């Protein structure tokens, strides 16, 4: 596993963009979960209506 990482060129900009996307997705998921617990509906981009 580590040998693969050592051979791969690391791009800090794409890594940062990935972290920002992950943060945003986690924020949206947390918001939807909180709304579900309250019994309210929240529109989440890319999610199916429930």
The first five atom37 places (N, CA, C, CB, O) and aatype in JSON, in Angstrom:
{
  "aatype": [20, 20, 20, 20, 20, 20, 20, 20, 20, 20, 20, 20, 20, 20, 20, 20, 20, 20, 20, 20, 20, 20, 20, 20, 20, 20, 20, 20, 20, 20, 20, 20, 20, 20, 20, 20, 20, 20, 20, 20, 20, 20, 20, 20, 20, 20, 20, 20, 20, 20],
  "atom_mask": [
    [1, 1, 1, 1, 1],
    [1, 1, 1, 1, 1],
    [1, 1, 1, 1, 1],
    [1, 1, 1, 1, 1],
    [1, 1, 1, 1, 1],
    [1, 1, 1, 1, 1],
    [1, 1, 1, 1, 1],
    [1, 1, 1, 1, 1],
    [1, 1, 1, 1, 1],
    [1, 1, 1, 1, 1],
    [1, 1, 1, 1, 1],
    [1, 1, 1, 1, 1],
    [1, 1, 1, 1, 1],
    [1, 1, 1, 1, 1],
    [1, 1, 1, 1, 1],
    [1, 1, 1, 1, 1],
    [1, 1, 1, 1, 1],
    [1, 1, 1, 1, 1],
    [1, 1, 1, 1, 1],
    [1, 1, 1, 1, 1],
    [1, 1, 1, 1, 1],
    [1, 1, 1, 1, 1],
    [1, 1, 1, 1, 1],
    [1, 1, 1, 1, 1],
    [1, 1, 1, 1, 1],
    [1, 1, 1, 1, 1],
    [1, 1, 1, 1, 1],
    [1, 1, 1, 1, 1],
    [1, 1, 1, 1, 1],
    [1, 1, 1, 1, 1],
    [1, 1, 1, 1, 1],
    [1, 1, 1, 1, 1],
    [1, 1, 1, 1, 1],
    [1, 1, 1, 1, 1],
    [1, 1, 1, 1, 1],
    [1, 1, 1, 1, 1],
    [1, 1, 1, 1, 1],
    [1, 1, 1, 1, 1],
    [1, 1, 1, 1, 1],
    [1, 1, 1, 1, 1],
    [1, 1, 1, 1, 1],
    [1, 1, 1, 1, 1],
    [1, 1, 1, 1, 1],
    [1, 1, 1, 1, 1],
    [1, 1, 1, 1, 1],
    [1, 1, 1, 1, 1],
    [1, 1, 1, 1, 1],
    [1, 1, 1, 1, 1],
    [1, 1, 1, 1, 1],
    [1, 1, 1, 1, 1]
  ],
  "atom_positions": [
    [[0.84, -1.2, 0.0], [0.0, 0.0, 0.0], [0.87, 1.25, 0.0], [-0.95, 0.01, 1.22], [0.66, 2.15, -0.82]],
    [[1.83, 1.33, 0.89], [2.69, 2.51, 0.96], [3.54, 2.65, -0.29], [3.57, 2.45, 2.19], [3.81, 3.77, -0.73]],
    [[3.98, 1.53, -0.86], [4.81, 1.63, -2.07], [4.01, 2.29, -3.19], [5.3, 0.22, -2.51], [4.56, 3.05, -3.99]],
    [[2.7, 2.01, -3.24], [1.86, 2.65, -4.25], [1.78, 4.16, -4.02], [0.44, 2.04, -4.24], [1.82, 4.94, -4.97]],
    [[1.69, 4.56, -2.77], [1.61, 5.98, -2.46], [2.92, 6.7, -2.78], [1.26, 6.18, -0.99], [2.92, 7.84, -3.23]],
    [[4.01, 6.02, -2.55], [5.3, 6.64, -2.82], [5.52, 6.85, -4.31], [6.42, 5.78, -2.26], [6.18, 7.81, -4.71]],
    [[4.97, 5.96, -5.15], [5.14, 6.07, -6.59], [4.2, 7.1, -7.22], [4.91, 4.72, -7.24], [4.46, 7.57, -8.32]],
    [[3.13, 7.44, -6.52], [2.13, 8.37, -7.05], [2.55, 9.81, -6.75], [0.74, 8.06, -6.44], [2.97, 10.13, -5.64]],
    [[2.42, 10.65, -7.76], [2.72, 12.07, -7.54], [1.61, 12.69, -6.7], [2.87, 12.83, -8.89], [0.43, 12.52, -7.01]],
    [[1.98, 13.38, -5.66], [1.02, 13.97, -4.73], [0.76, 15.41, -5.12], [1.52, 13.88, -3.28], [1.69, 16.21, -5.24]],
    [[-0.5, 15.74, -5.32], [-0.9, 17.09, -5.7], [-1.65, 17.73, -4.53], [-1.78, 17.08, -6.99], [-2.8, 17.38, -4.27]],
    [[-1.01, 18.65, -3.82], [-1.66, 19.24, -2.65], [-2.94, 20.0, -2.98], [-0.71, 20.17, -1.95], [-3.85, 20.05, -2.15]],
    [[-3.03, 20.58, -4.17], [-4.24, 21.31, -4.53], [-5.44, 20.37, -4.68], [-4.02, 22.09, -5.84], [-6.52, 20.66, -4.17]],
    [[-5.25, 19.25, -5.37], [-6.37, 18.32, -5.54], [-6.73, 17.67, -4.2], [-6.03, 17.23, -6.59], [-7.9, 17.37, -3.96]],
    [[-5.75, 17.46, -3.35], [-6.01, 16.9, -2.02], [-6.87, 17.88, -1.22], [-4.67, 16.61, -1.27], [-7.83, 17.47, -0.56]],
    [[-6.54, 19.16, -1.26], [-7.31, 20.18, -0.53], [-8.73, 20.28, -1.07], [-6.61, 21.55, -0.63], [-9.68, 20.39, -0.3]],
    [[-8.87, 20.23, -2.4], [-10.21, 20.28, -3.0], [-11.03, 19.08, -2.54], [-10.12, 20.32, -4.56], [-12.22, 19.21, -2.23]],
    [[-10.4, 17.91, -2.5], [-11.09, 16.71, -2.03], [-11.53, 16.83, -0.59], [-10.2, 15.5, -2.19], [-12.64, 16.41, -0.25]],
    [[-10.69, 17.4, 0.25], [-11.07, 17.59, 1.66], [-12.22, 18.57, 1.81], [-9.87, 18.09, 2.46], [-13.1, 18.37, 2.64]],
    [[-12.23, 19.62, 1.0], [-13.32, 20.59, 1.05], [-14.62, 19.94, 0.62], [-13.01, 21.82, 0.16], [-15.67, 20.16, 1.24]],
    [[-14.57, 19.13, -0.44], [-15.78, 18.42, -0.9], [-16.28, 17.46, 0.17], [-15.49, 17.66, -2.2], [-17.48, 17.38, 0.43]],
    [[-15.35, 16.73, 0.79], [-15.74, 15.8, 1.85], [-16.38, 16.55, 3.01], [-14.52, 15.01, 2.34], [-17.39, 16.1, 3.56]],
    [[-15.8, 17.68, 3.39], [-16.37, 18.49, 4.47], [-17.79, 18.94, 4.13], [-15.48, 19.72, 4.75], [-18.69, 18.87, 4.97]],
    [[-17.98, 19.39, 2.89], [-19.3, 19.85, 2.46], [-20.32, 18.71, 2.46], [-19.22, 20.48, 1.07], [-21.46, 18.89, 2.88]],
    [[-19.9, 17.54, 1.98], [-20.8, 16.39, 1.95], [-21.17, 15.95, 3.37], [-20.16, 15.23, 1.18], [-22.32, 15.61, 3.63]],
    [[-20.2, 15.95, 4.27], [-20.48, 15.59, 5.66], [-21.42, 16.6, 6.31], [-19.19, 15.49, 6.46], [-22.29, 16.22, 7.11]],
    [[-21.25, 17.87, 5.98], [-22.13, 18.92, 6.53], [-23.57, 18.69, 6.06], [-21.64, 20.33, 6.09], [-24.5, 18.75, 6.86]],
    [[-23.74, 18.41, 4.76], [-25.08, 18.17, 4.23], [-25.71, 16.92, 4.84], [-25.03, 18.04, 2.7], [-26.9, 16.91, 5.16]],
    [[-24.92, 15.87, 4.99], [-25.44, 14.63, 5.58], [-25.84, 14.85, 7.03], [-24.39, 13.51, 5.47], [-26.86, 14.33, 7.49]],
    [[-25.05, 15.61, 7.76], [-25.37, 15.91, 9.15], [-26.65, 16.72, 9.25], [-24.2, 16.67, 9.82], [-27.48, 16.5, 10.13]],
    [[-26.8, 17.68, 8.34], [-28.02, 18.49, 8.3], [-29.25, 17.63, 8.03], [-27.9, 19.59, 7.23], [-30.29, 17.79, 8.68]],
    [[-29.13, 16.72, 7.06], [-30.25, 15.84, 6.71], [-30.58, 14.91, 7.87], [-29.92, 15.03, 5.45], [-31.76, 14.66, 8.15]],
    [[-29.57, 14.39, 8.55], [-29.8, 13.51, 9.68], [-30.51, 14.25, 10.81], [-28.48, 12.92, 10.18], [-31.45, 13.72, 11.41]],
    [[-30.07, 15.46, 11.1], [-30.72, 16.26, 12.15], [-32.17, 16.55, 11.78], [-29.95, 17.58, 12.37], [-33.05, 16.5, 12.64]],
    [[-32.42, 16.84, 10.52], [-33.79, 17.11, 10.08], [-34.64, 15.86, 10.19], [-33.8, 17.63, 8.62], [-35.81, 15.92, 10.6]],
    [[-34.07, 14.72, 9.85], [-34.82, 13.46, 9.95], [-35.18, 13.16, 11.41], [-34.0, 12.29, 9.37], [-36.27, 12.67, 11.7]],
    [[-34.27, 13.47, 12.3], [-34.55, 13.26, 13.73], [-35.67, 14.17, 14.2], [-33.29, 13.49, 14.57], [-36.47, 13.79, 15.06]],
    [[-35.73, 15.39, 13.64], [-36.79, 16.33, 14.02], [-38.09, 16.02, 13.3], [-36.36, 17.76, 13.72], [-39.15, 16.51, 13.69]],
    [[-38.01, 15.21, 12.24], [-39.2, 14.89, 11.47], [-39.52, 15.92, 10.41], [-40.37, 14.75, 12.38], [-40.64, 15.95, 9.92]],
    [[-38.56, 16.75, 10.04], [-38.76, 17.74, 8.99], [-38.05, 17.28, 7.73], [-38.25, 19.13, 9.43], [-37.15, 16.43, 7.78]],
    [[-38.44, 17.84, 6.6], [-37.82, 17.49, 5.33], [-36.81, 18.56, 4.94], [-38.88, 17.3, 4.23], [-37.08, 19.76, 5.07]],
    [[-35.67, 18.12, 4.47], [-34.62, 19.03, 4.01], [-34.2, 18.58, 2.63], [-33.4, 19.07, 4.99], [-33.97, 17.39, 2.4]],
    [[-34.1, 19.52, 1.71], [-33.63, 19.19, 0.38], [-32.11, 19.09, 0.39], [-34.11, 20.23, -0.66], [-31.42, 20.05, 0.73]],
    [[-31.62, 17.93, 0.01], [-30.18, 17.69, -0.04], [-29.82, 17.44, -1.5], [-29.75, 16.49, 0.89], [-30.37, 16.53, -2.12]],
    [[-28.91, 18.22, -2.05], [-28.52, 18.02, -3.44], [-28.01, 16.6, -3.69], [-27.46, 19.03, -3.84], [-27.15, 16.11, -2.97]],
    [[-28.56, 15.96, -4.71], [-28.11, 14.63, -5.08], [-28.73, 13.5, -4.26], [-26.65, 14.56, -4.96], [-28.44, 12.33, -4.53]],
    [[-29.55, 13.81, -3.3], [-30.15, 12.77, -2.47], [-31.58, 12.49, -2.94], [-30.14, 13.17, -0.98], [-32.24, 13.36, -3.52]],
    [[-32.03, 11.29, -2.68], [-33.41, 10.93, -3.02], [-34.34, 11.46, -1.93], [-33.57, 9.37, -3.17], [-33.97, 11.54, -0.76]],
    [[-35.52, 11.82, -2.33], [-36.51, 12.31, -1.36], [-36.96, 11.16, -0.48], [-37.73, 12.95, -2.09], [-37.1, 10.02, -0.94]],
    [[-37.18, 11.44, 0.79], [-37.66, 10.39, 1.71], [-38.79, 10.91, 2.54], [-36.53, 9.89, 2.61], [-39.32, 10.18, 3.38]]
  ]
}
